[in-house]
Amino acid sequence: MKLLNQYGIEIDKSNPPSIVYADTKILKICIHNYAGCGKEWYLSIPDIGIQEKDLKTEDFTEALENAKKIVIKRFAVIREEIEKFTR
């Protein structure tokens, strides 16, 4: 998956900007940090209820891995809810 800056240009993972978007057609995935709050990374995916989730790292590569784990867990919960609905 491509990672893009706020202008839609693919980023260099070794020097990411403060706001990074995943190039996906379904979800708006944003990994970002806040000006004045250090270099800690956060995850926001409003469509699945994730807002400013602290990824607990300043390392971008580690932030991507943490974000992936959070998204996988969230979709597992969503799948469980769908299964309850269809019973």
JOBELKA-V791473 format. One record per pair of residues at least 12 apart in sequence whose ideal C-beta (glycine too) atoms are under 6 Angstrom apart, sorted by the first residue. I is the first residue (numbers start at 1). J is the second residue. Records with the same first field share a line. If there is no record, write none. Layout:
BEGIN
I = J ; J
END
This chain:
BEGIN
1 = 22 ; 23
2 = 23
3 = 20
4 = 21 ; 23
5 = 17
6 = 19
16 = 60
18 = 33
19 = 32
27 = 45 ; 47
29 = 45
30 = 44
31 = 43 ; 63 ; 67
39 = 58
40 = 58
41 = 55 ; 63
42 = 54
43 = 55 ; 67
48 = 74
END
